Amino acid sequence: MKNGNGKANLVPVVEGILSIDPGMRFAAIIDLKGNISEGIMKEGKTSLKTQKEEEHFCRQVALRRKIRKQFDKSLGPVNYVHIEREKVTQIVVYPKRKTVYVTIEPNMNIKRKFEIV
């Protein structure tokens, strides 16, 4: 599905990710350079970062993906990264050409978090 400028319309994908569970907070599709192709904060949730901080974080996600790739030969490729913080859980998944970044309420059951991944 493409939008008017010939790019893939990722809104339905991101909305689908957010609908997985009421505890989902934010979902973004990030290109390999760290640019946010599409990102949505779930309705009723408040961002814990400014937009500038979010953009910087996404660039860092792309950089860390490149760094982790250096170990693919010896350790195998990374499937996902799971970070537990006091205020939020962050999960980063590495499909082939994009990166999926989601934040989840930290009080969600850990078993449920793994089911989402």
Backbone as CSV, one residue per row, in Angstrom:
resi,resn,N_x,N_y,N_z,CA_x,CA_y,CA_z,C_x,C_y,C_z
1,MET,0.847,-1.167,0.000,0.000,0.000,0.000,0.902,1.243,0.000
2,LYS,0.731,2.089,-1.011,1.562,3.274,-1.140,0.722,4.522,-0.938
3,ASN,1.371,5.575,-0.440,0.671,6.843,-0.288,0.882,7.682,-1.548
4,GLY,0.454,8.928,-1.546,0.515,9.781,-2.713,1.901,10.054,-3.256
5,ASN,2.936,9.998,-2.410,4.288,10.285,-2.889,5.068,9.017,-3.243
6,GLY,4.385,7.892,-3.371,5.029,6.656,-3.806,5.682,5.849,-2.701
7,LYS,5.636,6.335,-1.474,6.219,5.601,-0.348,5.162,4.714,0.299
8,ALA,5.625,3.664,0.952,4.708,2.746,1.628,3.965,3.487,2.744
9,ASN,2.682,3.237,2.853,1.875,3.811,3.927,2.017,2.894,5.137
10,LEU,2.786,3.332,6.110,3.080,2.510,7.279,2.125,2.764,8.442
11,VAL,1.205,3.714,8.300,0.269,4.025,9.383,-0.508,2.772,9.815
12,PRO,-1.089,1.993,8.877,-1.827,0.797,9.323,-0.946,-0.219,10.059
13,VAL,0.308,-0.309,9.661,1.237,-1.230,10.324,1.469,-0.788,11.771
14,VAL,1.761,0.496,11.940,2.028,1.024,13.282,0.766,0.957,14.145
15,GLU,-0.381,1.292,13.576,-1.634,1.191,14.330,-1.899,-0.258,14.738
16,GLY,-1.580,-1.202,13.861,-1.740,-2.620,14.183,-0.855,-3.040,15.348
17,ILE,0.367,-2.546,15.368,1.281,-2.854,16.474,0.708,-2.315,17.781
18,LEU,0.237,-1.073,17.766,-0.311,-0.464,18.988,-1.560,-1.175,19.486
19,SER,-2.296,-1.808,18.577,-3.542,-2.487,18.971,-3.304,-3.869,19.571
20,ILE,-2.069,-4.325,19.593,-1.756,-5.667,20.118,-2.166,-5.812,21.577
21,ASP,-1.957,-4.745,22.347,-2.236,-4.819,23.786,-2.495,-3.410,24.320
22,PRO,-3.389,-3.266,25.308,-3.637,-1.942,25.895,-2.392,-1.320,26.535
23,GLY,-1.407,-2.124,26.877,-0.184,-1.620,27.507,0.829,-1.042,26.546
24,MET,0.553,-1.117,25.244,1.464,-0.529,24.262,1.394,0.990,24.390
25,ARG,2.531,1.659,24.278,2.582,3.118,24.405,2.886,3.811,23.080
26,PHE,3.947,3.378,22.427,4.461,4.052,21.237,4.992,2.994,20.292
27,ALA,4.830,3.212,19.000,5.408,2.314,18.000,5.943,3.159,16.853
28,ALA,7.094,2.747,16.331,7.702,3.456,15.208,8.375,2.470,14.278
29,ILE,8.364,2.826,12.998,9.145,2.126,11.990,10.285,3.080,11.648
30,ILE,11.515,2.588,11.756,12.702,3.413,11.577,13.491,2.869,10.392
31,ASP,13.978,3.763,9.537,14.807,3.292,8.426,16.224,2.996,8.934
32,LEU,17.060,2.467,8.067,18.395,2.044,8.490,19.316,3.212,8.839
33,LYS,18.906,4.438,8.502,19.683,5.625,8.866,19.209,6.230,10.178
34,GLY,18.114,5.705,10.715,17.599,6.204,11.988,16.482,7.217,11.860
35,ASN,15.997,7.442,10.644,14.869,8.346,10.450,13.564,7.616,10.749
36,ILE,12.656,8.301,11.398,11.353,7.713,11.708,10.493,7.759,10.443
37,SER,10.211,6.583,9.865,9.341,6.510,8.687,7.888,6.733,9.094
38,GLU,7.534,6.188,10.255,6.200,6.405,10.828,6.279,6.117,12.315
39,GLY,5.663,6.964,13.115,5.624,6.758,14.553,4.334,7.300,15.125
40,ILE,3.752,6.545,16.035,2.483,6.961,16.642,2.523,6.691,18.144
41,MET,2.147,7.714,18.913,1.947,7.547,20.351,0.498,7.127,20.536
42,LYS,0.284,6.094,21.331,-1.076,5.607,21.554,-1.924,6.697,22.202
43,GLU,-3.163,6.784,21.750,-4.085,7.778,22.281,-4.219,7.618,23.791
44,GLY,-4.141,8.735,24.494,-4.265,8.720,25.947,-2.939,8.560,26.674
45,LYS,-1.864,8.316,25.926,-0.531,8.176,26.528,0.242,9.469,26.322
46,THR,1.145,9.757,27.233,1.994,10.938,27.140,3.426,10.496,26.897
47,SER,4.087,11.138,25.963,5.478,10.797,25.654,6.373,11.129,26.842
48,LEU,7.332,10.272,27.093,8.298,10.509,28.161,9.515,11.277,27.640
49,LYS,9.593,11.442,26.309,10.702,12.160,25.685,10.136,13.255,24.789
50,THR,10.937,14.299,24.576,10.547,15.318,23.602,10.703,14.725,22.204
51,GLN,10.139,15.398,21.213,10.272,14.908,19.837,11.740,14.861,19.425
52,LYS,12.506,15.864,19.828,13.938,15.907,19.509,14.665,14.725,20.153
53,GLU,14.338,14.427,21.410,14.944,13.275,22.090,14.554,11.971,21.406
54,GLU,13.296,11.867,20.976,12.812,10.664,20.286,13.568,10.463,18.975
55,GLU,13.742,11.534,18.220,14.477,11.456,16.956,15.930,11.066,17.197
56,HIS,16.549,11.644,18.217,17.933,11.292,18.566,18.022,9.821,18.969
57,PHE,17.079,9.364,19.776,17.074,7.966,20.204,16.980,7.045,18.992
58,CYS,16.126,7.380,18.043,15.956,6.530,16.860,17.222,6.484,16.011
59,ARG,17.938,7.599,15.916,19.234,7.578,15.218,20.213,6.666,15.955
60,GLN,20.169,6.688,17.281,21.033,5.811,18.076,20.666,4.339,17.890
61,VAL,19.372,4.058,17.751,18.917,2.687,17.496,19.545,2.169,16.201
62,ALA,19.541,3.001,15.159,20.125,2.602,13.876,21.630,2.389,14.008
63,LEU,22.298,3.259,14.742,23.739,3.128,14.952,24.060,1.834,15.706
64,ARG,23.299,1.546,16.765,23.532,0.321,17.539,23.274,-0.922,16.696
65,ARG,22.306,-0.835,15.778,22.040,-1.972,14.890,23.277,-2.271,14.048
66,LYS,23.907,-1.211,13.505,25.126,-1.393,12.711,26.241,-2.004,13.550
67,ILE,26.382,-1.524,14.775,27.431,-2.042,15.663,27.175,-3.513,15.981
68,ARG,25.949,-3.875,16.280,25.625,-5.273,16.591,25.869,-6.181,15.394
69,LYS,25.688,-5.652,14.191,25.874,-6.439,12.970,27.311,-6.958,12.863
70,GLN,28.257,-6.260,13.463,29.659,-6.678,13.429,29.860,-8.053,14.077
71,PHE,28.942,-8.453,14.930,29.065,-9.722,15.643,28.186,-10.818,15.063
72,ASP,27.494,-10.531,13.961,26.591,-11.520,13.360,27.309,-12.800,12.970
73,LYS,28.501,-12.679,12.433,29.222,-13.874,11.968,29.562,-14.802,13.131
74,SER,30.031,-14.248,14.220,30.452,-15.094,15.348,29.295,-15.485,16.274
75,LEU,28.312,-14.585,16.462,27.243,-14.836,17.428,25.877,-15.096,16.800
76,GLY,25.757,-14.797,15.518,24.462,-14.881,14.852,23.780,-13.530,14.915
77,PRO,22.817,-13.291,14.021,22.145,-11.993,13.993,21.253,-11.768,15.221
78,VAL,21.078,-10.499,15.558,20.199,-10.113,16.662,18.757,-10.207,16.172
79,ASN,17.903,-10.857,16.944,16.487,-10.934,16.614,15.731,-9.734,17.164
80,TYR,16.020,-9.384,18.410,15.387,-8.227,19.031,16.188,-7.809,20.250
81,VAL,15.928,-6.593,20.723,16.557,-6.059,21.927,15.427,-5.685,22.879
82,HIS,15.562,-6.083,24.133,14.530,-5.850,25.150,15.198,-5.090,26.291
83,ILE,14.683,-3.904,26.575,15.258,-3.057,27.622,14.174,-2.753,28.648
84,GLU,14.448,-3.066,29.892,13.529,-2.754,30.997,14.041,-1.519,31.717
85,ARG,13.234,-0.482,31.724,13.564,0.741,32.461,12.508,0.941,33.548
86,GLU,12.787,1.845,34.443,11.853,2.109,35.535,10.501,2.608,35.025
87,LYS,10.523,3.473,34.016,9.285,4.105,33.555,8.712,3.497,32.281
88,VAL,9.468,2.663,31.593,9.007,2.132,30.307,9.836,0.908,29.911
89,THR,9.215,0.021,29.153,9.920,-1.094,28.525,10.104,-0.737,27.061
90,GLN,11.309,-0.941,26.545,11.592,-0.657,25.142,11.940,-1.967,24.447
91,ILE,11.359,-2.180,23.279,11.673,-3.363,22.483,12.000,-2.897,21.075
92,VAL,13.114,-3.400,20.543,13.549,-3.084,19.198,13.674,-4.398,18.441
93,VAL,13.002,-4.480,17.295,13.018,-5.682,16.463,13.658,-5.313,15.132
94,TYR,14.458,-6.242,14.581,15.234,-5.969,13.375,14.762,-6.754,12.153
95,PRO,13.668,-6.341,11.493,13.373,-6.930,10.183,14.485,-6.528,9.206
96,LYS,14.415,-7.015,7.988,15.504,-6.833,7.029,15.846,-5.372,6.706
97,ARG,14.875,-4.570,6.288,15.176,-3.226,5.790,14.715,-2.087,6.700
98,LYS,14.041,-2.396,7.758,13.555,-1.375,8.696,13.825,-1.862,10.108
99,THR,13.593,-0.997,11.068,13.665,-1.363,12.471,12.325,-1.002,13.095
100,VAL,11.809,-1.880,13.931,10.554,-1.623,14.631,10.903,-1.332,16.092
101,TYR,10.449,-0.192,16.571,10.716,0.229,17.947,9.388,0.446,18.647
102,VAL,9.209,-0.199,19.789,7.986,-0.021,20.557,8.320,0.250,22.016
103,THR,7.436,0.991,22.662,7.522,1.140,24.110,6.242,0.581,24.713
104,ILE,6.401,0.009,25.888,5.321,-0.697,26.577,5.318,-0.254,28.036
105,GLU,4.145,-0.258,28.633,4.052,0.054,30.069,4.933,-0.933,30.844
106,PRO,5.728,-0.440,31.794,6.661,-1.313,32.499,5.994,-2.346,33.406
107,ASN,4.760,-2.094,33.820,4.090,-3.018,34.738,3.418,-4.192,34.033
108,MET,3.522,-4.256,32.703,2.953,-5.388,31.977,3.699,-6.663,32.374
109,ASN,2.974,-7.737,32.493,3.545,-9.037,32.841,4.646,-9.401,31.847
110,ILE,5.785,-9.850,32.347,6.944,-10.167,31.494,6.596,-11.246,30.479
111,LYS,5.786,-12.211,30.862,5.373,-13.262,29.922,4.625,-12.655,28.739
112,ARG,3.762,-11.687,29.020,3.007,-11.021,27.957,3.951,-10.234,27.042
113,LYS,4.961,-9.592,27.612,5.939,-8.849,26.811,6.622,-9.782,25.822
114,PHE,6.987,-10.965,26.279,7.651,-11.919,25.370,6.692,-12.442,24.319
115,GLU,5.423,-12.564,24.647,4.424,-12.970,23.660,4.305,-11.926,22.551
116,ILE,4.416,-10.663,22.918,4.323,-9.578,21.944,5.488,-9.621,20.967
117,VAL,6.675,-9.900,21.492,7.866,-9.964,20.625,7.690,-11.093,19.651
